[in-house]
Amino acid sequence: LKLQQELEAKRRSLAAQLQSASGTARLALRLPSGQRVERKFEPTATLQEVYDWASCVAFLPENSDKGIEIPERFVLKTSFPARDLDEMDRTVDELKLSGTNILLAAIEDD
């Protein structure tokens, strides 16, 4: 429970930093529940920044009433062609993510 509270505090803090969504590269994130959220990123934003946003999306003011739940551990994937997004230092532009739908999938414990 303490770990979960720490994670939630981290995500709330991150959400506060991410409120200003500027940029020209639009990304849509499909959640395990089927819900969809969008945000604009700078083309130079790294994949790590996209993961950071995905981890705290439930705590952003525009999503506060949507009942969004993000798994504790997850991976982001492209749908066509299907591939895991794991090159954290590459940019949105390099990974050609602008205008794409990204899937957020829970990582199941073995």
N, C-alpha and C positions, 0 to 999 in steps of 0.2 A: 504493500500500500504506500509506503514511504517513497519507493522508486516511482510509482505512478504519479504521486503528488509532485515530485521533483520534475518529472517529465512534463507534466501539465504546466508548472510554473515556467519552465524553459520555453514551452510553446507559446504561452501567453506573452512572455517578454518579446519573443521573436515576432509575434503577430503585431505588437505595438510598433516595432521597427519597420514592418513591411506595409504599413497602411497606405503609403503613397505609391500607387502602382503606375509608374510611368513606363514608357518604352513603346516599341513598335512591333515586337514579336509576341503574337498572341498564342497562348498555350491553353488548352482545355484539358482538365484532369478528370478522368472518370474514376469514381470511387467504388470500392467493393459493393456498396449498397445500391449502385446504379446512379447515384447522384453525380452531377457534373458541376464543376466550378472552373472559372476562367480567370486569367490574369495576364497582363502585358508585362513583358520583360525587355530589358535592353538586349540587343543581339549579342553584346559582349558579356552578358551574365553567364556565370558558370553553372554547370549542372548541379553543383553543390548548392547554389542559391535556389535552384528549382526544388531540390530535396528539402531545403530549409523551409521554403514556402509550403510545400506539401505537408510537412510535419505539423505546421501550426494553422492550417487553413480553417479548422473548426473554430479557432479562437479569433479569427478576423471579424470585425464588426459586421461586415456585410453578410456573414454566414452564421451569425450568432443564434438565429432563430430556425435554422435548418436541421438541427439535430444530427449534425455530421459527426461521425466517429472515424478516427484514423487509427489503424492498428499500431501497436507499439513498434513493431519491426515491419518494414515494407520495402518493396522494390518498385521502381518506376520502369515501365516498359512502353515501347512503341507497339502499335497494333499491326500495321502493315508497312514493311515486313516486321514480324514479331521479333523484338530483341530487347534484352535487358539494357537499361541505361545505367552504366556504372563507371563511366569515365568522368569522374567528378571535376577535373580541372579543365575539361573541354567546354567550349561556349555553346550557347543556344544556337548561334549561327553555324558553328562548325558541325554540330550534330543535326543541323537542318530540322529543328524542332518547331520553328515558327509555323503557325497554322495547323499544327498537328493535334491529335487527341492522344493523350498519354494515359496509360492505365496504371492505377496504383493497386498493387497486389500485396496482400499480407504474406509475410514470410512465416511459414509454419515451423514450429519447433519440431525437430526430428525425434 
